[in-house]
Each structure stands twice: as structure tokens, then as C-alpha cells.
Amino acid sequence: MLAVVPPARPRKLAKVPFVELADGRLQGVVSSGSDIERVYVSSVAAGTHAYHCSTNNNRPCGGLRGAPCKHLEALAEEAVLQYGVDRVARYLRVDAGDGVGSGSDLLARMDTRHEPTPAAVVFSRFLRHLAYLELPDSTTALPELHWFPATGAAR
């Protein structure tokens, strides 16, 4: 049986609607602060701490100037809210130690470097996530999610 872990703390989805620890990266979608129709796909690789931020159509973020931009900071903050600081630190292979309580604290402990990564896979996963939110309420199982347990009982 697969246990779904609730968020460590409630999140507001307007700024960072999608955050995940997947594919060896902390990655997600961050809304633009200046254009309501623009989003950024941001990621930090586990272990190497290589980071990247670009629009969903691969235009580089203007805030990448030798250090993580504000989109990456927002992503790290929301990851800590979603998963907890200890889990994010373990996943990214960062020594959290004492005094680390936020995503910004974790980023500050990393020896980061910029390395471009394509945005398409993460953005596609975000769009699929949104598609599930548009489905009408139903108790019928979705074929592509058949591996999720229907109830808490073991089969």
C-alpha cells in the first residue's frame, strides 16, 4: 500500500503551483511576478546543486546572474513547506545542520553552479497535474492511476 504524505505545512499555490522532488532534482513551476501569463520552470540538481531557471519555452531567466534567482528561492521555500526541510535537504544532499529552517537557508549551504536544463519535461508534468484538477468528481478509477490504492485496505 502506498502512503500519501500530507504537506508539512499548508502552501499557497499562486506563486509556486507545482513543486516536486523527482528525476534527481528539486523542480517545479513558479509564476512570474511581473506577467500573469508567464511561468518559469526552475530546478536544482541533487548532489551537484546545478541550477537552472527558464520560461516554459526555454528563454533563460533574467535573474540568473551567477547565483540562484528569486524563482529558485521561491521554489526552495515551497518545497520546504510541502516536504519539510529535512526531507528536501536529504534529497538534495545538503547538510542541513542547525539553524536551517527555510529553502533559502538550504540554497545558501549549497555550492551552486548554473547548468542549463530543458524545461519541457517538468512543464509537461505540471500540465498533466492541472488536467487532473479539471476532471469532474467521480469515484470511478482512472486507468492511468490504477496503481493508486482505492481505499486504505490492503489488497
Secondary structure, DSSP 8 states (H G I E B T S, - for coil): -------SS---TTT--EEEEETTEEEEEEE-SS-TT-EEEEEEETTT-EEEEEETTS-B-TT-SSS--HHHHHHHHHHHHHH-HHHHHHHHT----TT--SHHHHHHTS--EE----SHHHHHHHHHHHHHHTS---SS--GGGTTS-SSSS--
